Amino acid sequence: TYLEDQLAKRNEVFEPRELWSSSLLRSEQGRQDICQCHRAFCRAGINILSTVTYQCHYGTYQDNGQRSRVVESDEEMDQMFASGLRLAQAEGQGLNNSNSNNKLVALSLGCYGAALADGSEYRGQYGIPLEWLQQFHSRKIQQVITTLVDASPPDILAFETVPCVEECRAILHVLQQAKRCCGTLPPCWISFACRNGHELNDGTPIEDALDVIQELDPDVDFVHAVGINCCSVDHVSSLLKRLVQHSFLKPSSMGHRRGLVCYPNSGEEWDAIKSTWKAGSGSTVPEDFAGEVMNALDTMEVAWNKLYPDSSSVPRIVLGGCCRTSPQTIAALRQAIDKKW
């Protein structure tokens, strides 16, 4: 939403709305806006830069199973994915100094609900077969495999805002197939969208989704981190505690262990009637947001140490912010992290 706020200052909006911020990849001005956004977050102290490809996709499915494109051709979408990756890689490498390493680039891969552009990612009730969900994600992974051959691949694949177990299962099946096909994929994380401190947006306990990951990837072959994003920062403590209490974080038979990701939104409430954010809701002060995330991290560490008192360290975790967070928010979180460690 940071890019959306920047466009609003010029009285502009994303067009078409179905592509949201990814629509900026279609014009020179839009690509310049993306680069400026990347630079702002790099200066805030990030380690991982996310591509503006969350809404990039090759079509959703009508009731008869026919695919409905949001752009004229798959080739145009191929170019958008490639452009989004290239812009992030260039900015991540160009803003480093002698005291910092290159930024890692995570290729943002949105859920099916995000492609529908009707708020479905906040409900998780798609009403389509598992096969269609697999096809939706498979086409995007095909583009990733192409980059492994033709260009510099992303450092990370980020499947984001997954609101239901069925989509988690679809993603796991697609990754299994891709792994068998090409042998090597970039490290991957899956982050879930949750409506409270214990359930995905479709009402399923988050443990059910973790069970699926453990079932389909017991040896940590292709899902290297799991967590939450775009849920209210108010729910993070409870969710992180549930994550560390699940067996999916235990080392595999090969000694591999998954990490965690956590990048919530500000918790602000949307007023659909006035089409604006409700004043006074959420953690809008950067230091307050950072404080809530760090408190949740402390809660997670206590839970981990209680379960595994002989463990040398808690799982590695990626921290950040999602909707309604800004470079100022990330700068405050960076300062809090550096103070703790």
C-alpha positions as CSV (number, residue, x, y, z in Angstrom):
1,T,0.0,0.0,0.0
2,Y,3.0,2.3,0.3
3,L,3.1,2.7,-3.5
4,E,-0.6,3.3,-3.6
5,D,-0.2,6.1,-1.1
6,Q,2.6,7.7,-3.2
7,L,0.3,7.6,-6.3
8,A,-2.5,9.2,-4.3
9,K,-0.3,12.2,-3.8
10,R,-0.5,12.7,-7.6
11,N,-4.2,11.9,-7.6
12,E,-3.5,8.7,-9.5
13,V,-4.6,5.1,-8.9
14,F,-3.5,1.6,-10.1
15,E,-4.9,0.7,-13.5
16,P,-6.2,-1.9,-14.1
17,R,-7.2,-2.5,-10.5
18,E,-6.9,-6.2,-10.9
19,L,-3.1,-5.8,-11.2
20,W,-2.9,-3.4,-8.3
21,S,0.8,-2.3,-7.8
22,S,2.0,-4.7,-10.5
23,S,0.2,-2.5,-13.0
24,L,3.2,-0.1,-12.6
25,L,5.4,-2.5,-14.4
26,R,3.6,-1.7,-17.7
27,S,4.9,1.9,-18.0
28,E,8.1,3.8,-17.8
29,Q,6.7,6.1,-15.1
30,G,5.4,3.2,-13.2
31,R,8.8,1.4,-13.2
32,Q,10.4,4.6,-12.0
33,D,8.0,4.7,-9.1
34,I,8.9,1.1,-8.3
35,C,12.6,2.0,-8.2
36,Q,12.0,4.9,-5.9
37,C,10.0,2.7,-3.6
38,H,12.8,0.1,-3.6
39,R,15.4,2.7,-2.8
40,A,13.3,4.1,0.1
41,F,13.1,0.7,1.7
42,C,16.7,-0.1,1.1
43,R,17.7,3.1,2.9
44,A,15.4,2.0,5.8
45,G,17.8,-0.9,6.4
46,I,16.2,-3.9,4.9
47,N,18.0,-7.2,4.1
48,I,15.4,-8.6,1.7
49,L,13.8,-6.7,-1.1
50,S,10.4,-7.9,-2.4
51,T,9.5,-7.6,-6.1
52,V,6.3,-5.7,-7.1
53,T,4.8,-8.9,-8.6
54,Y,2.3,-9.9,-6.0
55,Q,-0.7,-9.4,-8.4
56,C,1.1,-10.8,-11.5
57,H,-0.6,-13.9,-12.7
58,Y,-1.6,-15.7,-15.9
59,G,-5.4,-15.7,-15.4
60,T,-8.2,-16.8,-13.0
61,Y,-10.8,-19.4,-13.8
62,Q,-14.4,-19.0,-14.8
63,D,-17.1,-21.5,-13.7
64,N,-16.6,-23.5,-16.9
65,G,-12.9,-23.9,-16.2
66,Q,-11.8,-21.4,-18.9
67,R,-8.9,-19.1,-18.1
68,S,-9.5,-15.4,-18.0
69,R,-6.4,-13.3,-18.6
70,V,-5.9,-9.8,-17.0
71,V,-3.4,-8.8,-19.8
72,E,-3.5,-9.5,-23.5
73,S,-1.1,-12.4,-23.6
74,D,1.0,-14.7,-21.4
75,E,4.1,-13.2,-23.1
76,E,3.2,-9.8,-21.7
77,M,2.9,-11.3,-18.2
78,D,6.3,-13.0,-18.7
79,Q,7.8,-9.6,-19.4
80,M,6.1,-8.1,-16.3
81,F,7.6,-10.9,-14.0
82,A,11.0,-10.4,-15.6
83,S,10.8,-6.6,-15.3
84,G,9.8,-6.8,-11.6
85,L,12.6,-9.1,-10.8
86,R,15.2,-7.1,-12.8
87,L,14.2,-3.8,-11.1
88,A,14.5,-5.3,-7.6
89,Q,17.8,-6.9,-8.4
90,A,19.3,-3.7,-9.8
91,E,18.2,-1.6,-6.8
92,G,19.2,-4.2,-4.3
93,Q,22.7,-4.3,-5.7
94,G,23.1,-0.6,-6.5
95,L,22.5,0.9,-3.0
96,N,25.1,-1.1,-1.1
97,N,28.2,0.4,0.5
98,S,31.4,-1.1,1.9
99,N,29.6,-2.0,5.2
100,S,26.7,-4.0,3.8
101,N,26.1,-7.0,1.6
102,N,23.8,-7.1,-1.4
103,K,20.1,-7.2,-0.6
104,L,18.4,-10.6,-1.2
105,V,15.5,-10.4,-3.6
106,A,12.3,-12.3,-2.9
107,L,10.0,-12.9,-5.9
108,S,6.5,-12.1,-4.6
109,L,4.0,-14.7,-5.7
110,G,0.4,-13.8,-4.6
111,C,-2.4,-16.1,-3.7
112,Y,-5.3,-16.9,-6.0
113,G,-7.6,-14.5,-4.1
114,A,-5.3,-11.6,-4.8
115,A,-5.7,-12.3,-8.6
116,L,-9.5,-12.1,-8.2
117,A,-9.2,-8.6,-6.8
118,D,-12.4,-8.9,-4.8
119,G,-11.0,-9.4,-1.3
120,S,-11.1,-13.2,-1.6
121,E,-7.7,-13.4,0.1
122,Y,-9.3,-12.1,3.2
123,R,-12.0,-14.9,3.1
124,G,-10.2,-17.9,1.6
125,Q,-13.4,-19.3,0.1
126,Y,-12.6,-19.8,-3.5
127,G,-15.0,-22.6,-4.5
128,I,-12.7,-24.0,-7.2
129,P,-11.1,-27.4,-7.6
130,L,-7.6,-28.1,-6.3
131,E,-6.5,-28.8,-9.9
132,W,-7.3,-25.2,-10.9
133,L,-5.3,-23.8,-8.0
134,Q,-2.4,-26.0,-9.0
135,Q,-2.6,-24.7,-12.6
136,F,-2.7,-21.1,-11.3
137,H,0.6,-21.5,-9.4
138,S,2.2,-23.9,-11.8
139,R,2.3,-21.3,-14.6
140,K,4.1,-18.8,-12.4
141,I,6.6,-21.4,-11.3
142,Q,7.3,-22.1,-15.0
143,Q,8.3,-18.5,-15.4
144,V,10.7,-18.9,-12.4
145,I,12.3,-22.0,-14.0
146,T,12.8,-19.9,-17.2
147,T,14.7,-17.3,-15.2
148,L,17.0,-20.0,-13.9
149,V,18.1,-20.7,-17.5
150,D,17.9,-17.2,-19.1
151,A,18.7,-14.7,-16.4
152,S,19.7,-14.2,-12.7
153,P,17.1,-16.1,-10.6
154,P,15.5,-14.6,-7.4
155,D,17.1,-15.4,-4.2
156,I,13.8,-16.4,-2.6
157,L,10.3,-17.5,-3.8
158,A,7.7,-15.9,-1.5
159,F,4.2,-17.4,-1.6
160,E,2.3,-14.7,0.2
161,T,-1.0,-14.2,2.0
162,V,-2.2,-17.8,1.6
163,P,-5.7,-17.8,3.2
164,C,-6.6,-21.5,3.2
165,V,-5.2,-25.0,3.5
166,E,-6.4,-26.0,0.0
167,E,-4.1,-23.4,-1.6
168,C,-1.2,-24.4,0.6
169,R,-1.6,-28.0,-0.6
170,A,-1.8,-26.8,-4.2
171,I,1.5,-24.8,-3.8
172,L,3.2,-27.8,-2.2
173,H,2.2,-30.1,-5.1
174,V,3.5,-27.5,-7.6
175,L,6.8,-27.2,-5.8
176,Q,7.1,-31.0,-5.7
177,Q,6.7,-31.2,-9.4
178,A,9.0,-28.3,-10.2
179,K,11.7,-29.9,-8.0
180,R,11.4,-33.2,-9.8
181,C,11.5,-31.3,-13.2
182,C,14.5,-29.1,-12.8
183,G,16.2,-30.4,-9.7
184,T,17.0,-26.9,-8.2
185,L,14.8,-24.1,-7.1
186,P,15.5,-21.0,-5.1
187,P,14.7,-21.3,-1.3
188,C,11.0,-20.8,-0.7
189,W,8.8,-19.5,2.0
190,I,5.0,-19.7,2.4
191,S,3.3,-17.1,4.6
192,F,-0.3,-17.4,5.7
193,A,-3.0,-14.7,6.1
194,C,-4.8,-15.1,9.4
195,R,-8.0,-13.5,10.7
196,N,-7.1,-13.9,14.4
197,G,-4.5,-15.4,16.6
198,H,-5.1,-19.0,15.7
199,E,-7.0,-19.4,12.3
200,L,-6.3,-18.8,8.7
201,N,-8.7,-16.4,6.9
202,D,-11.0,-19.2,6.0
203,G,-11.4,-20.2,9.6
204,T,-9.1,-23.3,9.5
205,P,-6.7,-23.7,12.5
206,I,-3.2,-22.7,11.3
207,E,-1.9,-26.0,12.6
208,D,-3.8,-27.8,9.8
209,A,-1.8,-25.9,7.3
210,L,1.5,-26.7,9.1
211,D,0.4,-30.4,9.0
212,V,0.2,-30.2,5.2
213,I,3.7,-28.8,4.9
214,Q,5.1,-31.4,7.2
215,E,3.2,-34.1,5.3
216,L,4.3,-33.1,1.8
217,D,7.8,-31.8,2.6
218,P,9.0,-33.7,5.6
219,D,12.7,-33.4,4.7
220,V,12.6,-29.6,4.1
221,D,13.4,-30.0,0.4
222,F,11.6,-27.0,-1.0
223,V,9.8,-25.1,1.7
224,H,12.5,-23.5,3.8
225,A,10.5,-21.1,5.9
226,V,6.9,-20.7,7.0
227,G,5.1,-17.8,8.6
228,I,2.5,-15.1,8.5
229,N,1.9,-11.9,6.6
230,C,-0.8,-9.3,6.1
231,C,-2.6,-10.1,9.3
232,S,-3.0,-7.6,12.1
233,V,0.1,-7.0,14.2
234,D,-2.2,-7.6,17.2
235,H,-2.4,-11.3,16.4
236,V,1.4,-11.9,15.9
237,S,2.3,-13.0,19.4
238,S,-0.3,-15.8,19.5
239,L,0.5,-16.9,15.9
240,L,4.2,-17.1,16.5
241,K,3.7,-19.1,19.7
242,R,1.6,-21.6,17.8
243,L,4.2,-21.9,15.0
244,V,7.0,-22.7,17.4
245,Q,4.9,-25.3,19.2
246,H,4.3,-27.3,16.0
247,S,6.6,-30.2,15.1
248,F,7.2,-28.8,11.6
249,L,10.1,-26.8,13.1
250,K,11.9,-29.8,14.3
251,P,15.0,-30.8,12.3
252,S,14.4,-33.3,9.5
253,S,16.1,-36.6,9.2
254,M,18.8,-34.9,7.2
255,G,19.3,-32.3,10.0
256,H,17.5,-29.5,8.0
257,R,15.3,-27.1,9.9
258,R,12.8,-24.5,8.7
259,G,12.9,-20.9,9.5
260,L,10.1,-18.5,10.2
261,V,8.8,-15.3,8.5
262,C,6.6,-12.6,10.0
263,Y,5.5,-9.4,8.3
264,P,2.1,-8.3,9.6
265,N,0.1,-5.2,8.5
266,S,-0.5,-2.2,10.8
267,G,-3.8,-3.6,12.0
268,E,-5.7,-0.5,10.7
269,E,-9.4,-1.0,9.9
270,W,-10.8,-0.2,6.4
271,D,-14.0,1.9,6.2
272,A,-15.6,0.5,3.0
273,I,-18.3,3.2,3.0
274,K,-15.9,6.1,3.1
275,S,-13.2,4.2,1.3
276,T,-10.6,5.2,3.8
277,W,-8.7,3.9,6.8
278,K,-10.4,4.4,10.2
279,A,-8.6,7.0,12.2
280,G,-7.2,5.8,15.5
281,S,-7.2,2.1,14.5
282,G,-4.0,0.0,14.2
283,S,-0.4,0.7,15.0
284,T,0.3,3.7,12.8
285,V,3.3,5.0,14.8
286,P,6.4,3.3,13.5
287,E,7.9,2.8,16.9
288,D,4.6,1.3,18.2
289,F,4.5,-1.2,15.4
290,A,8.2,-2.2,15.9
291,G,7.5,-2.6,19.6
292,E,4.6,-4.9,19.0
293,V,6.6,-7.1,16.6
294,M,9.5,-7.3,19.1
295,N,7.2,-8.1,22.0
296,A,5.8,-11.0,19.8
297,L,9.4,-12.1,19.2
298,D,10.0,-12.2,22.9
299,T,6.9,-14.3,23.4
300,M,8.0,-16.7,20.8
301,E,11.4,-17.1,22.3
302,V,9.9,-17.8,25.8
303,A,7.6,-20.5,24.2
304,W,10.5,-22.1,22.3
305,N,12.9,-22.2,25.3
306,K,10.1,-23.7,27.4
307,L,9.6,-26.5,24.9
308,Y,13.3,-27.0,24.1
309,P,15.3,-25.9,27.1
310,D,18.4,-27.7,25.7
311,S,18.2,-26.0,22.3
312,S,21.1,-23.7,21.5
313,S,19.0,-21.2,19.6
314,V,15.4,-20.4,18.4
315,P,14.6,-20.8,14.7
316,R,15.8,-18.1,12.4
317,I,13.1,-15.6,11.6
318,V,12.5,-12.9,8.9
319,L,10.8,-9.8,10.3
320,G,9.1,-7.0,8.3
321,G,5.9,-5.2,7.5
322,C,3.1,-5.6,5.0
323,C,0.1,-3.3,4.2
324,R,0.1,0.2,5.7
325,T,3.7,0.0,6.8
326,S,6.3,2.4,5.3
327,P,10.1,2.9,5.1
328,Q,9.7,4.8,8.4
329,T,8.1,1.7,9.9
330,I,10.9,-0.6,8.7
331,A,13.5,1.9,9.9
332,A,12.0,1.7,13.4
333,L,12.0,-2.1,13.2
334,R,15.6,-2.2,12.0
335,Q,16.6,0.0,15.0
336,A,14.7,-2.3,17.4
337,I,16.3,-5.4,15.9
338,D,19.8,-4.0,16.0
339,K,19.3,-2.9,19.7
340,K,18.2,-6.5,20.6
341,W,21.1,-8.1,18.8
